[in-house]
Amino acid sequence: MAAWQRALGLLLALGGWWPLIGQPTAGWAAETADPIAMSHTLIVLTVGSKAPLAVRTSFKKNPPTITIALPRQQVTSSLPERSTVAKGPIQTIAARYEIDPNAQKRFLESLQIVLSASYAYHVRSEPGRIVVEIHHPSSVDSAAVEVAVWGGTIIGGLGQRSPGERFRAMQEALARVTPTSWAFQLFQGRQAASPEGVETSPGARRPIELVPPREGQEAAPPGSPAPAASTERRVSSSPDVAKTSQGAWGTVVLAVAVIGMVGFWLLSGLTSGAFLRRLPSAGVNARLPSSAALIGQLVWRAFARQGYELIAETELTQPFIGALRIIVKDGVKAALLFVGNGSFFEKQTVQRFIHVMRNATASQGFLVASGSFTVPAQRLAKEHRVTLIGREQLTELLSIGAGSEYALKQLQAQEARLEEAKETLRQSTHELETLRRQRNEASWFLGEERAKSVKLEALAAEANQQLSRYAVEIQRWEEQATMLRRQWEESEWYLGESRSRVQHLETQLAALQELAKRVQTAERERDEANWYLGEERARGEAMEARLANLQRCLEETTQRESAVQAALDQLREELGALRTHGERRSRLRLQAPEVHVEVHDTRDEPVFAGSPRDVSEMGVGLESDEEFSAPPSARIRLHLPGHNPIESTAQLMWQRQADDSPQRRYRSGYRFVGLSSDARALIEEILHRPG
């Protein structure tokens, strides 16, 4: 059976090649295949101009690059020097700036668009924008890239700063874990063919020219906008002949390839079958891919930054292949697992994870996957307190951690570079000033030497004329001519020295210009660092605003506390007055006409002198024709019959106008302050004495 299969395969292979080698008299006809389905990608560069810009385009093969040269010193820009797009046929967009150390603005010189392959393109300049249309096969994804405008300038926004090595490795690992389907598919129909006349072969490229107006096209009216300048790569060929030749050749090659593949399959059928039988099963020695292990470790680091602690880590082989981590936060035990073997995960995956989580006695779980979860899987996870993290959430989770670490490192590096650039700039400025001074001096000497050279050449011409005219004076003029020639040779020597010096200075100037480029790069990096510093300052201002709000609340609280304290003090004063009034009312008060009272203040003369209205051991009551304007504290001298005067400090407790008196009189009460116990006992004894 095996010998029969080998013989049949050999005959089929020879039969497939016989139409090509068995007819030596037959010729090869050039035929073409069916038109390739084409698509296009647009790049729109928006500029702040109402008229079309006069742009020039060129193309470089290695690497395939479209260069758009802009008018000199007319377009300012903030585009980064290199922006990674990686969309469709576009790889990167690079901006080239004019080198002018004295310029206050950065003028854009040209834009370079690097393609993934050599494709036909069409560039046209319109009012307010420049449109680049790239024609490519439909197998290449189409994309649309637009550069917005702000303030009349082209600005950036196409790409971010290049990520760090760690973040790039994480993205590559995530791409390797996520399965991608093969792009080999059969289509029933094709898209529209490529535009006729547009070049699709890199070898037939021609210089770019401005497209003239077509025949029969009417000219634009005077009031309409100016026509847009357009550039396009074109090739003149015969579409019918090329299409026929390519189709016949493709048919022959396809038939030969099919017959050869059938023969090879019959010849190697037994061997390949034995080889397939020797293949091991997929479940033997299953190991976790290194990329999935890397992503699982990065996911755990992201959870660790959120406060989770690792309790245990177990390598699973059934029902998953991965590392199961038991983590805890705030006393809640959870299970964390990364699954990276599919693009869609159904309900069975969540059920298996719930079973693993229950075996680990975890109250909640986090199932991380490189794809998306179905709706039943999400519902089941919600019922069992399982958090599902799909591809988008996983990318965001990993990007936040890597981005923060990358930004911190970049900020530190930029600060160090900024300091170095400042020092280098100071030194370069000093050297540049010295070189400029030397260049000016050399230019002045060069001008002097050139003036002398011109003068000597004029003298030599005049001497030759005089030599032909005056033959009799040839001897004298020969000596003078020899002297002038000697001076001229010396001047030429000095001129050569000056030229070599100028060349040396130009070389040094070129080196300084290169240094100025690096200084500009450092300034751009400093501007980026200042931008991040501005964000931190904005956060600081927000914190200051919150602090001011808290301070205002504190002041309002302090005012309310002061008001409460004032009310409390007033209540205390009223309570003291009530207590004093109660104590005064509880003491025995008697009218004693034989007692004489004198009230003194800071003056020598007494404010009041006479008999008191009433007397007690706590104080005296007075009645006078005038209101006391003395201070609340005064000295009182009490004259008792048969005893020495008693003197004490007293405090004015109350004073009011008498209501029951027909005349206007005032009553007041003083309380003894610091009166000795003997004096109080004496007053009490006199008051209780009968008669």
C-alpha positions in Angstrom: 0.0 0.0 0.0 2.8 2.4 0.9 4.7 1.6 -2.4 1.5 2.3 -4.4 1.0 5.7 -2.7 4.6 6.7 -3.4 4.3 5.8 -7.1 0.9 7.6 -7.5 2.4 10.7 -5.8 5.4 10.7 -8.1 3.2 10.4 -11.2 1.0 13.3 -10.0 4.1 15.5 -9.4 5.6 14.8 -12.8 2.2 15.3 -14.4 1.9 18.7 -12.7 5.2 19.9 -14.1 4.9 18.3 -17.5 2.9 21.2 -19.0 5.8 23.5 -18.1 8.8 21.3 -19.2 7.3 19.0 -21.8 6.5 21.7 -24.4 9.8 23.4 -25.4 8.2 25.2 -28.3 5.5 26.8 -26.2 6.2 30.4 -25.1 5.6 32.0 -21.7 2.8 34.6 -21.7 2.8 37.4 -19.2 -0.6 37.5 -17.5 -1.9 39.3 -14.4 -4.0 38.2 -11.5 -7.2 39.8 -10.4 -6.9 43.3 -9.0 -5.8 43.5 -5.4 -8.5 44.9 -3.1 -7.1 48.2 -1.9 -7.9 50.5 1.0 -6.5 53.8 2.2 -5.3 55.6 5.3 -5.7 59.3 5.9 -3.3 61.6 7.8 -4.8 65.1 8.4 -2.4 67.8 9.6 -4.5 70.8 10.7 -2.7 74.2 10.5 -3.7 77.7 11.4 -3.7 79.0 7.8 -6.5 80.2 5.6 -4.5 79.6 2.4 -2.8 76.4 1.2 0.8 76.0 2.2 3.4 75.5 -0.5 4.8 72.1 0.5 7.3 69.9 -1.2 7.3 66.1 -0.8 9.9 63.4 -1.3 10.2 59.6 -0.7 13.0 57.5 0.6 13.0 53.7 0.1 15.0 52.4 3.1 13.1 52.8 5.4 9.9 53.8 3.4 9.6 57.4 4.4 7.4 60.3 3.2 9.1 63.6 3.8 6.9 66.8 3.7 9.0 70.0 3.5 7.2 73.1 4.8 7.9 76.7 4.0 10.9 78.2 5.9 10.0 80.0 9.1 6.3 79.9 8.6 5.0 77.0 10.7 5.6 76.9 14.5 5.0 73.6 16.3 5.1 71.7 19.6 5.2 68.2 18.1 7.6 65.8 19.7 10.6 64.9 17.6 9.4 61.3 17.3 5.8 60.0 17.8 5.0 56.3 17.6 1.7 55.7 15.9 1.8 52.0 15.0 -1.6 52.1 13.2 -2.2 50.6 9.9 0.7 51.3 7.5 2.0 54.2 9.7 4.8 53.4 12.0 6.1 56.7 13.3 5.9 60.4 12.6 9.0 62.5 13.1 9.2 66.3 13.3 12.4 68.1 12.1 12.9 71.7 13.3 15.0 74.5 11.9 18.3 75.2 13.8 18.5 78.8 14.7 19.9 79.6 18.2 18.7 83.3 18.0 15.1 82.4 17.1 12.5 82.8 19.9 10.1 80.2 18.3 10.6 76.7 17.0 9.9 76.6 13.3 8.9 73.3 11.8 11.1 72.4 8.8 9.6 69.1 7.7 7.6 66.1 8.7 8.7 62.5 8.1 6.1 59.7 8.0 7.7 56.3 8.3 5.6 53.5 6.6 5.6 49.8 7.2 6.2 49.2 3.5 6.5 51.1 0.2 2.9 52.2 -0.6 1.5 54.6 -3.1 0.6 58.0 -1.5 -1.1 61.2 -2.4 -0.3 64.6 -0.6 -2.5 67.6 -1.1 -2.4 71.0 0.6 -5.7 72.6 1.4 -6.7 75.8 3.2 -6.2 75.0 6.9 -4.9 71.5 6.5 -2.5 69.1 4.7 -4.0 65.7 3.7 -1.8 62.6 3.2 -3.6 59.7 1.6 -1.8 56.3 1.6 -3.1 53.5 -0.6 -2.4 50.0 0.6 -3.9 46.5 0.3 -7.0 45.7 2.4 -5.0 43.2 4.4 -3.3 46.1 6.1 -5.6 47.7 8.7 -6.8 51.1 7.8 -6.4 54.0 10.2 -7.1 57.7 10.5 -4.6 60.0 12.2 -5.4 63.7 12.8 -3.1 66.3 14.3 -5.3 69.0 15.9 -4.4 72.7 16.0 -4.2 75.2 18.9 -3.3 78.8 18.6 -2.4 78.6 14.9 0.3 76.0 15.4 0.7 72.3 14.8 0.8 70.6 18.2 1.5 67.0 19.4 -0.7 64.4 20.7 0.0 61.5 18.4 2.2 59.4 20.8 3.3 59.4 24.3 6.8 59.2 25.7 8.4 55.8 25.1 7.5 53.4 27.9 10.1 51.8 30.1 11.6 48.4 29.6 9.4 46.9 32.3 6.2 48.2 30.8 7.1 47.2 27.3 7.9 43.6 28.5 4.5 43.5 30.3 2.7 44.5 27.1 4.6 41.9 25.0 3.8 39.2 27.6 0.1 40.2 27.6 0.1 40.0 23.8 1.7 36.5 23.8 -0.8 35.2 26.4 -3.9 36.4 24.5 -4.5 34.1 21.5 -4.9 35.6 18.1 -6.8 34.0 15.3 -5.1 33.3 11.9 -5.8 35.9 9.2 -6.1 33.2 6.5 -9.7 33.3 5.4 -11.7 32.8 2.2 -13.8 35.7 0.9 -16.7 35.4 -1.5 -16.1 38.9 -2.9 -13.4 41.5 -3.1 -13.4 45.1 -2.4 -12.9 47.7 -5.1 -9.7 47.6 -7.0 -7.0 50.1 -6.5 -7.3 53.4 -8.3 -6.0 53.1 -11.9 -2.6 54.7 -12.4 -1.5 54.7 -8.7 1.8 53.0 -8.2 1.8 49.8 -6.2 5.3 48.6 -6.9 8.2 50.2 -5.1 10.5 49.6 -8.2 8.4 51.8 -10.5 8.5 55.0 -8.3 8.8 58.4 -10.0 9.5 61.9 -8.7 6.6 63.7 -7.1 5.0 66.4 -9.2 2.3 68.9 -8.8 -0.9 67.6 -10.4 -2.0 69.9 -13.2 -5.7 70.6 -13.8 -7.5 68.0 -15.8 -8.7 68.6 -19.3 -12.1 70.2 -19.5 -12.0 71.3 -15.9 -13.1 74.9 -15.5 -10.9 77.4 -13.8 -11.9 78.6 -10.3 -13.7 81.9 -10.2 -11.8 84.9 -8.9 -13.7 85.0 -5.6 -13.2 81.3 -4.7 -10.3 80.0 -2.6 -7.0 79.1 -4.2 -6.8 75.5 -5.5 -5.0 73.1 -3.2 -1.5 72.1 -4.1 -1.4 68.3 -4.6 1.4 65.8 -5.0 0.9 62.2 -6.0 3.1 59.3 -7.1 2.0 58.0 -10.5 3.2 55.4 -13.1 2.0 55.0 -16.7 1.5 51.4 -17.6 -0.8 49.3 -19.7 -3.4 47.9 -17.3 -5.0 45.4 -19.7 -1.7 43.7 -20.8 -0.4 43.5 -17.2 -3.7 42.2 -15.9 -3.8 39.4 -18.5 -0.2 38.3 -18.1 -0.4 38.2 -14.3 -3.6 36.2 -14.4 -2.2 33.5 -16.6 1.0 33.2 -14.7 -0.8 33.0 -11.4 -3.1 30.2 -12.7 -0.2 28.1 -13.9 1.8 28.5 -10.6 -1.3 27.7 -8.5 -2.0 24.5 -10.5 1.6 23.3 -10.2 1.6 24.0 -6.5 -1.6 22.1 -5.8 -0.5 19.0 -7.8 2.9 19.1 -6.1 1.4 19.3 -2.6 -0.9 16.4 -3.3 2.0 14.3 -4.4 4.1 15.2 -1.5 1.2 14.3 0.9 0.9 10.9 -0.7 4.6 10.3 -0.5 4.9 11.3 3.1 1.5 10.0 4.4 2.9 7.0 6.3 5.8 9.0 7.8 3.6 11.9 8.9 1.0 9.5 10.4 3.6 7.7 12.4 4.9 11.1 13.6 1.5 12.2 14.7 1.0 9.0 16.6 4.2 9.7 18.5 3.1 13.2 19.6 2.5 13.4 23.4 -0.9 14.4 24.7 -1.6 18.1 25.6 -2.2 17.4 29.2 1.2 15.8 30.0 3.7 18.0 31.9 1.5 21.1 31.5 3.4 24.1 32.6 2.5 27.8 33.0 3.9 30.0 30.2 6.6 32.4 31.4 4.6 35.3 30.0 1.5 34.3 32.1 3.7 33.9 35.2 5.1 37.4 34.6 1.6 39.0 34.2 0.4 37.1 37.3 3.4 38.5 39.3 2.6 42.0 38.1 -1.1 41.6 39.0 -0.1 40.5 42.5 2.2 43.6 42.8 -0.7 45.8 41.8 -2.9 44.2 44.6 0.0 44.5 47.1 0.2 48.2 46.4 -3.5 48.4 47.4 -2.8 46.9 50.9 -3.3 43.2 50.3 -1.0 40.7 52.1 0.0 37.3 50.7 -0.8 34.3 52.9 -0.1 31.4 50.7 0.8 30.7 47.0 0.0 27.4 45.3 0.8 26.2 41.8 -2.3 24.7 40.2 -2.4 22.2 37.4 -6.1 21.2 37.6 -8.6 22.6 36.7 -6.4 25.7 35.9 -2.7 26.1 35.1 -1.4 29.0 37.2 -0.4 30.3 40.6 -3.3 30.6 43.1 -2.5 33.3 45.7 -4.4 33.5 49.0 -4.4 37.2 50.1 -6.0 39.1 53.0 -6.9 42.7 53.6 -8.8 44.1 56.7 -9.3 40.5 57.9 -11.1 39.4 54.7 -9.6 36.4 53.0 -9.6 36.3 49.2 -8.3 34.2 46.4 -6.4 35.7 43.4 -5.8 33.7 40.1 -4.7 34.7 36.6 -6.0 32.7 33.6 -4.4 33.5 30.2 -5.4 30.7 27.8 -8.3 32.2 25.9 -10.0 35.3 24.5 -13.5 34.5 25.9 -14.3 32.9 29.2 -17.6 31.3 30.0 -19.6 30.3 33.0 -17.7 27.0 33.5 -14.4 28.9 34.1 -16.1 30.9 36.9 -17.6 27.7 38.4 -14.2 26.0 38.5 -12.7 29.1 40.2 -15.5 29.2 42.7 -14.8 25.5 43.5 -11.0 26.3 44.0 -12.0 29.3 46.1 -14.2 27.2 48.4 -11.4 24.6 48.8 -9.2 27.5 49.9 -11.9 28.7 52.4 -11.8 32.2 50.9 -14.8 34.5 51.3 -14.2 36.4 48.0 -12.1 36.0 44.9 -10.4 37.9 42.1 -10.3 36.1 38.7 -8.0 37.9 36.3 -8.0 36.9 32.6 -6.5 38.0 29.3 -9.8 38.0 27.5 -13.5 38.9 28.1 -16.1 37.2 30.2 -19.6 36.2 29.0 -22.8 37.6 30.6 -23.7 34.3 32.4 -20.1 34.2 33.8 -20.5 37.7 35.1 -23.9 37.0 36.7 -22.5 33.9 38.4 -19.5 35.8 39.7 -21.7 38.5 41.1 -23.7 36.0 43.0 -20.6 34.4 44.6 -18.6 37.6 45.4 -16.1 37.0 42.6 -14.6 40.1 41.0 -13.9 39.5 37.3 -11.0 41.5 35.7 -11.0 41.3 31.9 -8.4 42.4 29.4 -9.2 46.1 29.5 -9.3 46.3 33.3 -6.1 44.2 33.4 -4.3 46.6 31.0 -5.5 49.6 33.0 -4.4 48.0 36.3 -0.9 47.2 35.0 -0.5 50.5 33.2 -1.2 52.5 36.4 1.5 50.8 38.4 4.1 50.9 35.6 3.1 54.4 34.6 3.6 55.8 38.1 7.0 54.1 38.5 8.1 55.2 35.1 7.0 58.8 35.7 8.9 59.0 39.0 12.1 57.7 37.3 11.7 60.0 34.4 11.2 63.0 36.7 14.4 62.2 38.6 16.3 61.7 35.4 15.0 64.9 33.9 16.0 66.9 37.0 19.6 65.5 36.8 19.8 66.2 33.1 18.4 69.7 33.7 21.1 70.5 36.2 23.8 69.1 33.8 22.3 71.0 30.9 22.4 74.3 32.9 26.0 73.9 33.7 26.9 73.0 30.1 24.9 75.9 28.8 26.7 78.4 31.0 30.1 77.0 29.8 29.0 76.9 26.2 27.7 80.5 26.4 31.0 81.7 27.7 32.9 79.8 25.0 30.5 81.0 22.3 31.0 84.6 23.3 34.8 84.2 23.0 34.5 82.5 19.6 32.1 85.2 18.4 34.6 87.9 19.4 37.5 86.0 17.7 35.3 85.5 14.6 34.5 89.3 14.4 38.2 90.1 14.7 39.1 87.6 12.0 36.4 89.0 9.8 37.7 92.5 10.2 41.3 91.4 9.3 40.0 89.5 6.4 38.2 92.5 5.1 41.4 94.6 5.4 43.4 92.0 3.5 40.7 91.7 0.8 40.8 95.5 0.4 44.5 95.5 0.1 44.4 92.6 -2.5 41.9 94.6 -4.6 44.1 97.6 -4.4 47.2 95.7 -5.5 45.4 94.1 -8.4 44.4 97.5 -9.6 47.9 98.8 -9.3 49.2 95.8 -11.2 46.8 96.4 -14.1 47.8 100.1 -14.2 51.4 99.1 -14.2 50.9 96.8 -17.2 49.2 99.6 -19.2 52.0 102.1 -18.3 54.6 99.4 -19.4 53.1 99.2 -22.9 52.8 103.0 -23.2 56.2 104.0 -21.8 58.8 101.7 -23.3 61.6 104.2 -22.4 60.8 103.9 -18.7 60.7 100.1 -18.7 63.7 99.7 -16.4 62.2 101.9 -13.6 58.7 100.3 -13.9 60.1 96.8 -13.8 61.7 97.5 -10.4 58.4 99.0 -9.2 56.4 96.0 -10.6 58.8 93.6 -8.8 58.2 95.4 -5.6 54.5 95.4 -6.0 54.5 91.6 -6.9 56.4 90.9 -3.8 53.8 92.8 -1.7 51.0 91.0 -3.5 52.5 87.6 -2.8 52.8 88.5 0.9 49.1 89.6 0.9 48.1 86.3 -0.8 50.0 84.4 1.9 48.2 86.4 4.6 44.9 85.8 2.8 45.5 82.0 2.8 46.3 82.1 6.5 43.1 84.1 7.1 41.0 81.6 5.1 42.4 78.6 7.0 41.6 80.4 10.2 38.0 81.1 9.0 37.6 77.4 8.1 38.8 76.5 11.6 36.3 78.9 13.1 33.5 77.5 10.9 34.3 74.0 12.2 34.1 75.2 15.7 30.8 77.1 14.9 29.3 73.8 13.6 30.3 72.1 16.8 28.6 74.9 18.8 25.5 74.5 16.7 25.4 70.8 17.5 25.8 71.7 21.1 22.9 74.2 20.8 20.7 71.4 19.5 21.5 69.4 22.6 20.7 72.4 24.7 17.3 72.8 23.0 16.6 69.2 23.6 17.4 69.7 27.3 15.2 72.7 27.4 12.3 70.7 26.0 12.9 68.1 28.6 13.0 70.8 31.2 9.6 72.2 30.0 8.1 68.7 30.4 9.5 68.5 33.9 8.0 72.0 34.6 4.7 70.8 33.3 4.7 67.9 35.8 5.8 70.5 38.5 2.8 72.6 37.5 0.4 69.7 38.1 1.9 69.1 41.5 1.5 72.8 42.3 -2.1 72.7 41.2 -2.6 69.8 43.6 -0.9 71.9 46.3 -3.2 74.8 45.6 -6.2 72.5 46.0 -4.9 71.3 49.3 -4.3 74.9 50.4 -8.0 75.7 49.4 -9.1 72.8 51.6 -6.9 74.0 54.4 -8.4 77.5 54.1 -11.9 76.1 54.2 -11.0 74.1 57.4 -9.4 77.3 58.9 -12.6 79.2 58.2 -14.6 76.5 59.9 -12.2 76.6 62.8 -12.6 80.4 63.1 -16.4 80.1 63.0 -16.2 77.4 65.7 -13.9 79.7 67.7 -16.3 82.5 67.4 -19.2 80.3 68.5 -17.1 79.1 71.4 -16.3 82.8 72.3 -20.0 83.6 72.3 -20.8 80.7 74.5 -17.9 81.6 76.8 -19.2 85.2 77.0 -22.7 84.0 77.8 -21.2 81.7 80.4 -19.3 84.5 82.0 -22.4 86.7 82.0 -24.3 83.9 83.7 -21.5 83.5 86.2 -21.6 87.2 87.0 -25.4 87.1 87.4 -25.0 84.0 89.6 -22.4 85.8 91.7 -24.6 88.8 92.0 -27.5 86.6 93.1 -25.3 84.8 95.6 -24.0 88.2 96.9 -27.6 89.5 97.1 -28.7 86.4 99.0 -25.8 86.6 101.4 -26.5 90.3 101.9 -30.2 89.6 102.5 -29.4 86.8 105.0 -27.3 89.1 107.2 -28.8 91.4 109.9 -28.9 95.0 108.8 -29.7 97.8 111.2 -30.0 101.5 111.1 -27.4 103.1 113.3 -27.5 106.9 113.4 -24.6 107.0 115.8 -22.3 105.3 113.2 -20.4 107.7 110.9 -19.1 106.5 107.5 -16.5 108.1 105.1 -16.0 106.9 101.5 -12.7 107.8 99.9 -11.4 107.2 96.4 -8.1 108.3 94.9 -8.7 111.9 96.0 -8.0 113.2 99.5 -11.5 114.5 100.2 -14.2 111.9 101.0 -16.8 111.2 98.3 -19.4 110.6 101.0 -19.4 111.5 104.7 -22.4 110.9 107.0 -24.6 108.3 108.6 -25.2 105.2 106.6 -28.7 104.0 105.6 -28.0 100.6 107.2 -25.0 98.7 108.5 -24.2 95.0 108.6 -21.1 92.9 109.2 -20.9 92.4 105.4 -21.1 96.0 104.3 -23.0 99.3 104.5 -25.8 100.9 102.6 -25.6 104.6 101.7 -28.1 107.2 100.5 -26.9 110.4 98.8 -28.1 113.3 96.8 -25.7 112.6 93.9 -24.8 109.5 92.0 -21.3 108.1 92.8 -18.9 108.4 89.9 -16.1 106.9 91.9 -14.6 103.6 90.7 -16.2 100.3 91.9 -13.4 99.9 94.5 -13.0 102.4 97.3 -11.8 102.9 100.9 -14.4 103.1 103.7 -13.7 104.4 107.2 -16.3 103.4 109.8 -16.5 105.4 113.1 -18.2 103.4 115.9 -19.1 104.9 119.2 -16.6 104.1 121.9 -14.2 102.4 119.5 -11.4 103.3 117.1 -12.3 103.8 113.4 -12.4 100.7 111.3 -10.9 101.1 107.8 -11.4 98.6 105.0 -11.5 98.3 101.2 -15.0 98.1 99.8 -16.5 97.2 96.5 -19.5 99.0 95.0 -22.1 96.2 94.5 -25.1 98.2 93.4 -26.4 101.7 92.9 -29.9 103.0 91.9 -32.2 105.8 92.2 -34.7 105.7 95.2 -38.3 105.4 94.0 -40.0 106.2 97.3 -38.3 109.5 97.8 -40.0 112.7 96.7 -36.6 114.2 96.0 -34.0 112.8 93.6 -31.8 110.6 95.8 -29.5 107.7 95.0 -29.0 104.5 97.1 -25.9 102.3 96.9 -24.4 99.3 98.6 -20.8 98.6 99.4 -19.3 95.3 100.5 -16.3 95.0 102.8 -13.3 93.4 101.1 -10.4 92.1 103.3 -12.1 93.1 106.6 -10.6 91.2 109.6 -12.7 88.8 111.6 -12.2 90.9 114.8 -13.6 94.0 113.0 -16.6 91.9 111.8 -17.2 90.6 115.3 -17.1 94.1 116.8 -19.6 95.4 114.2 -21.9 92.4 115.0 -21.6 93.1 118.7 -22.5 96.7 118.3 -25.5 95.9 116.1 -26.8 93.3 118.6 -26.3 95.6 121.6 -29.7 96.5 123.0 -30.8 100.1 123.0 
